[in-house]
Amino acid sequence: MSTSIPGLPLHDSQLPPSATPEVRAAVAQVGKRLRENESEIVRYLTSLMTRDIDQLDVDPALVEMLEASVHGNVSTILHVLSNDIPVEHLQPTTAAVEYALRLAQRDVPSNSLVRAYHMGQNEMLRIIFGYVDELDLSKHESLVVMRRISDVVSQYIEWITLYVFQAYEDERRRWIGAEGNVLSSRIHEILRTPDVDTDSFERESGYSLDQHHVAVIMWSADEGSRDLAVLDRAARMMATRLFAEGPPLITAIDRSTAWIWLPLGRSDRVVETSDVAQRVTLPAGVRVALGLNASGIAGFRRSHEQALAAWGLATMPGSLVADVVGFGDRGVAVVSRLARDLEFTRAWVHEVLGSLAEDSPNAAALRETVSVYFATGESHLHTAEKLNLHRNTVKYRVDKAMRDTRTTDRLDLALALTVCEFLGTEVLAQD
């Protein structure tokens, strides 16, 4: 069954009449050669898009969805080239459509989506033409092969871009019109625009910006129980249990995520993650990231930035962060920044920790012991008490760890150990 989009011209996707069987075989050969390097191509394109296109790198979950979308599109293009399939016979990949819907829910501009497709098209053609140059073809045959491949890729990008853009627009209209999301655009405007009409916002939302706020991001990590109504109830319960000055400001960001601000009036009291853990019973699968208490419109924005940083760290693949995490928690502010460049951070951790950066039980025991040793003021006795170990065992582990590390700088060691504690296998080497 083919997918037809109104207004989209259908092209003749057959090879030009002058193409020889050898050229047809060359096109298929290029497709198969590309498939051998498909994983590397997908990673390269994903990295390029997240680096060069605004708002595609703000959320680890979105980056993961982007990679799935890129993989689906690249795989489809290679399938077409390898098997000479007409573009109009294709179905859009589920990952590509879901990614467009998620961008619409997150209010990421549609031009970022369109730009990603055109950037992918240009880079794919550059990579493909490099493979064509490696074939033993005459100049005429190379031109025919390149023209055929360029036509197929261009037709595919034209078709899939129109499809996902329409899906994006439909979802954006539905999402903005949905109950509970009518203030979404105004909230995004407050966060992004320096000069805004705060009086109008306060009249529409009933939420005063001239007070102290604690920003919260609440999300459901359970695929089977994603319900915005559950998050809404949990947010209101949190505001009550944490003694907020009024109802929270809540906006849904996608089907499983809500941005929340707790109004604290003139109070500059600190809201700790321990307060949430002790006073709020969260629904199963629901997690929370907290910003710090801050005042005014600048504080409204800053606390949200902090909550986003904590949330980004918590949602990274392999993250070991607790279900309730705060920007003010030990190490979160620094590690959330280091996590934005995993390749750099992974290399630095290994340069500092040496063999302690291995993903093995022995290395994990040494890392834990040294971390507690630093936290207790380098006391063997207190470390032994906290870990329920003999003091001599602690001393042996600390001495061994210090021999295995590549630096004696206590600050670097403590930070590298904290990175491992939060990011786990993302920065560790397999034993």
C-alpha positions in Angstrom: 0.0 0.0 0.0 1.5 3.3 -1.0 1.3 6.6 0.9 0.0 9.5 -1.2 0.3 13.1 0.0 -1.9 15.7 -1.7 0.1 18.1 -3.9 3.2 16.0 -4.0 4.3 15.2 -7.6 5.1 11.6 -8.3 8.2 11.0 -10.3 9.3 8.3 -12.7 11.8 6.5 -10.5 13.1 4.1 -13.2 16.6 4.2 -14.5 17.2 6.4 -17.5 16.6 4.6 -20.8 20.3 4.8 -21.7 21.4 3.1 -18.5 23.2 -0.2 -19.1 22.9 -3.3 -17.0 26.4 -2.5 -15.8 25.2 0.9 -14.5 22.2 -0.7 -12.8 24.5 -3.1 -11.1 26.8 -0.2 -10.1 23.9 1.5 -8.4 23.0 -1.6 -6.4 26.7 -2.1 -5.6 26.9 1.4 -4.1 23.8 0.7 -2.0 25.3 -2.5 -0.7 28.6 -0.9 0.0 26.8 1.9 2.0 24.9 -0.7 4.0 28.2 -2.2 5.2 28.9 1.2 6.8 25.3 2.1 7.8 25.9 2.3 11.5 28.8 4.7 11.1 26.8 6.9 8.6 23.9 7.1 11.0 26.1 8.1 13.9 27.9 10.7 11.8 24.7 12.3 10.5 23.0 12.3 13.9 26.1 14.0 15.5 26.2 16.6 12.7 22.5 17.5 13.1 22.6 17.7 16.9 25.7 19.9 16.7 24.7 22.3 13.9 20.9 22.6 14.3 19.4 24.6 17.1 17.3 22.8 19.7 18.0 19.2 18.5 20.5 18.5 21.3 18.7 19.8 24.4 17.2 16.4 25.4 19.0 13.0 25.4 15.6 11.3 24.7 15.2 13.6 21.6 18.7 12.8 20.4 17.9 9.1 20.8 14.7 9.6 18.8 16.6 11.6 16.2 19.1 8.8 15.7 16.3 6.3 15.3 14.7 8.6 12.7 18.0 9.0 10.8 18.5 5.2 10.9 15.1 4.6 9.5 15.6 7.1 6.7 19.1 6.0 5.8 18.0 2.3 5.8 15.1 3.1 3.5 17.3 5.0 1.0 19.9 2.2 0.9 17.1 -0.4 0.4 15.8 1.7 -2.5 19.2 1.9 -4.1 20.1 -1.7 -3.6 16.8 -3.1 -4.9 15.6 -0.4 -7.5 12.4 0.3 -5.6 10.1 3.2 -6.8 10.0 5.9 -4.1 6.2 6.1 -4.4 5.9 2.5 -3.2 7.4 3.3 0.2 5.9 3.8 3.6 7.3 6.4 6.0 9.2 4.9 8.9 7.5 5.0 12.2 10.6 6.5 13.9 10.6 9.4 11.4 6.9 10.2 12.1 7.3 9.8 15.9 10.2 12.2 15.9 8.3 14.8 14.1 5.3 14.5 16.5 7.7 14.8 19.5 9.3 18.0 18.1 5.8 19.4 17.6 4.9 18.6 21.2 8.1 20.2 22.4 7.5 23.4 20.4 10.8 22.9 18.5 10.4 25.0 15.3 9.5 23.1 12.2 12.4 24.7 10.3 14.8 22.7 12.5 13.0 19.5 11.3 13.2 20.5 7.6 16.8 21.6 7.9 17.7 18.3 9.4 16.4 16.5 6.3 18.1 18.8 3.8 21.4 18.5 5.8 21.0 14.7 5.7 20.4 14.8 2.0 23.5 16.9 1.3 25.7 14.7 3.5 24.3 11.4 2.1 25.0 12.5 -1.4 28.5 13.6 -0.6 29.2 10.2 1.0 27.5 8.3 -1.8 29.5 10.2 -4.5 32.7 9.2 -2.8 31.8 5.5 -3.1 30.9 6.0 -6.8 34.3 7.5 -7.4 35.8 4.3 -6.1 34.1 2.2 -8.8 35.8 1.2 -12.0 33.4 3.2 -14.3 33.8 5.4 -17.3 33.1 9.1 -17.0 29.7 8.6 -18.7 28.8 5.6 -16.5 29.7 7.6 -13.4 27.6 10.5 -14.4 24.6 8.2 -15.1 25.0 6.5 -11.7 25.3 9.8 -9.9 22.3 11.2 -11.7 20.2 8.1 -10.8 21.3 8.2 -7.2 20.8 11.9 -6.9 17.3 11.6 -8.3 16.3 8.8 -5.9 17.6 10.6 -2.8 16.1 13.9 -3.9 12.7 12.3 -4.6 12.8 10.5 -1.2 13.7 13.6 0.7 11.0 15.6 -1.0 8.4 12.9 -0.3 9.3 12.2 3.4 9.9 15.9 4.2 6.4 16.8 3.1 4.9 13.9 5.0 6.6 14.5 8.3 6.1 18.3 8.0 2.3 17.7 7.6 2.4 15.3 10.5 4.3 18.0 12.6 1.7 20.7 11.7 -1.3 18.5 12.5 0.2 17.5 15.8 1.2 21.1 16.7 -2.4 22.3 16.1 -3.8 19.4 18.1 -1.3 19.8 20.9 -1.8 23.6 21.3 -5.5 23.2 21.2 -5.6 20.4 23.8 -7.0 21.2 27.2 -4.2 22.2 29.6 -1.8 23.3 26.8 -3.4 26.6 25.9 -0.6 28.5 27.8 2.2 26.5 26.3 3.1 29.1 23.7 3.0 31.9 26.2 5.3 30.0 28.6 7.8 29.3 25.8 7.6 33.0 24.9 8.4 34.0 28.5 11.4 31.6 28.5 12.8 32.6 25.1 12.0 36.3 24.7 13.8 39.0 26.6 11.0 41.6 26.4 7.5 40.1 27.1 4.2 41.4 28.4 4.3 39.9 31.8 1.1 41.5 32.9 -0.8 39.8 30.1 0.8 36.5 30.9 -0.2 36.8 34.6 -3.8 37.7 33.7 -4.1 34.7 31.4 -2.3 32.2 33.6 -3.2 33.4 37.1 0.5 32.9 38.0 2.6 35.8 39.3 6.1 36.2 38.0 7.0 38.7 40.7 7.8 36.1 43.4 10.1 33.2 44.2 9.8 30.0 42.1 11.1 26.5 42.1 11.0 25.0 38.6 10.3 21.3 38.3 10.3 18.8 35.4 8.2 15.8 35.9 8.1 12.9 33.5 7.0 9.3 33.3 9.8 6.8 32.6 7.3 3.9 32.2 6.3 3.4 28.6 3.1 1.6 29.7 1.7 4.3 32.0 2.2 7.6 30.2 -0.7 9.8 31.2 -0.6 13.6 31.5 -3.5 13.5 33.9 -1.3 11.5 36.3 1.5 14.1 36.0 -1.0 16.9 36.6 -2.3 15.3 39.8 1.2 14.6 41.0 2.3 18.2 40.4 -0.6 19.6 42.3 0.0 17.2 45.2 3.7 18.2 45.2 2.8 21.9 45.5 0.5 21.1 48.4 3.0 18.9 50.2 5.8 21.4 49.8 3.7 24.2 51.1 3.6 26.3 47.9 1.8 29.7 48.1 -0.8 28.6 45.5 -1.5 26.2 42.6 1.5 25.4 40.4 1.9 26.5 36.8 1.8 23.4 34.7 2.3 22.9 30.9 2.6 19.6 29.1 5.7 19.3 26.9 4.9 16.0 25.3 2.9 12.9 26.2 5.1 12.0 29.1 6.7 15.3 30.3 5.4 18.3 32.1 7.2 21.6 33.0 6.1 23.0 36.4 6.7 26.0 38.5 5.9 26.0 42.3 5.0 29.5 43.6 6.8 30.3 46.8 5.7 33.9 47.3 8.4 35.9 49.2 10.0 32.8 50.7 13.6 32.1 49.6 13.6 28.7 51.4 15.6 25.9 49.8 13.5 23.0 48.4 15.7 19.9 48.7 15.3 16.6 46.8 15.0 15.0 50.3 11.9 17.2 50.9 10.2 15.7 47.8 11.3 12.1 48.6 10.0 12.4 52.2 6.8 14.3 51.6 5.6 13.4 48.2 4.5 9.9 47.1 5.1 9.8 43.4 3.1 7.6 41.1 4.9 4.5 39.8 7.4 5.3 37.0 7.2 9.1 37.6 10.5 11.0 38.1 11.3 14.5 39.1 14.1 17.1 38.4 14.3 20.3 40.5 15.8 23.7 39.9 16.8 26.0 42.7 14.7 28.7 44.4 15.0 32.0 42.4 12.9 35.1 42.2 11.3 37.2 39.5 11.1 36.6 35.7 14.9 36.0 35.7 14.5 33.4 38.4 11.5 31.8 36.6 13.9 31.2 33.6 17.0 30.3 35.6 15.3 27.8 37.9 13.9 26.1 34.7 17.3 26.0 33.1 18.6 24.3 36.2 15.8 21.8 36.3 16.5 21.1 32.6 20.1 20.4 33.4 19.2 17.9 36.1 16.6 16.3 33.9 19.0 16.0 31.0 21.5 14.2 33.3 18.7 11.9 34.6 17.5 10.9 31.2 20.8 10.1 29.6 21.2 6.4 28.5 22.8 4.5 31.3 22.4 7.3 33.9 22.4 6.2 37.5 20.7 9.3 38.9 17.9 8.8 41.5 14.2 9.2 40.7 14.2 12.6 42.4 17.2 14.7 41.4 18.0 18.4 42.0 20.4 20.8 40.4 21.6 21.6 43.9 22.5 18.0 44.6 26.2 17.1 45.0 27.9 17.0 41.6 24.8 17.5 39.5 25.5 21.0 38.2 29.1 20.1 37.1 28.3 16.6 35.7 25.3 17.8 33.8 27.6 20.2 31.9 30.3 17.5 31.3 27.6 15.1 30.1 26.9 17.4 27.1 30.2 16.3 25.5 30.4 12.6 26.3 33.3 11.9 24.0 35.5 14.5 25.7 34.3 13.5 29.2 34.8 9.8 28.6 38.4 10.4 27.5 39.1 12.7 30.5 37.7 10.2 33.0 40.1 7.5 31.6 43.0 10.0 31.6 42.4 10.7 35.3 41.3 7.3 36.7 43.3 4.9 34.6 42.3 1.3 35.3 39.7 2.6 37.8 37.6 3.6 34.8 37.0 -0.1 33.9 33.5 -1.4 33.9 34.3 -4.3 36.3 33.3 -5.3 39.9 36.8 -4.8 41.2 37.1 -1.3 39.7 33.6 -0.4 41.0 34.6 -1.4 44.6 37.7 0.7 44.4 35.8 3.7 43.0 33.1 3.5 45.8 35.7 3.2 48.5 37.8 6.2 47.3 34.6 8.3 46.8 33.5 7.6 50.4 37.1 8.2 51.6 37.1 11.7 50.1 33.6 12.4 51.4 34.6 11.6 55.0 37.6 13.9 54.9 40.0 11.1 53.9 39.3 9.1 57.1 40.0 5.3 56.9 37.9 4.8 60.0 34.8 6.7 58.9 35.0 5.1 55.5 35.1 1.6 57.1 32.1 2.4 59.2 30.1 3.7 56.3 30.9 0.8 54.0 30.9 -1.8 56.8 34.4 -2.9 56.0 37.5 -3.6 58.1 39.8 -0.5 58.3 42.7 -2.5 56.8 40.5 -3.4 53.8 39.7 0.3 53.3 43.4 1.2 53.5 44.3 -1.5 51.0 41.7 -0.4 48.5 42.6 3.3 48.8 46.3 2.6 48.4 45.7 0.4 45.4 43.4 2.9 43.8 45.9 5.8 44.3 48.5 3.6 42.6 46.3 2.9 39.6 45.1 6.4 39.0 47.0 8.7 36.7 47.0 11.8 38.8 47.3 12.8 42.5 45.1 15.8 42.2 42.3 15.2 44.7 39.8 17.6 42.9 40.2 15.9 39.6 39.9 12.4 41.2 36.8 13.3 43.1 35.1 14.8 40.1 36.0 11.9 37.8 34.6 9.5 40.4 31.4 11.5 40.6 31.0 11.4 36.8 31.3 7.6 37.0 28.8 7.5 39.8 26.2 9.4 37.7 26.9 8.2 34.1 28.0 4.6 34.7 28.7 2.6 31.6 28.5 5.7 29.4 32.0 6.7 30.5 33.4 3.4 31.6 35.5 0.9 29.6 34.6 -2.7 29.3 37.0 -4.9 31.3 
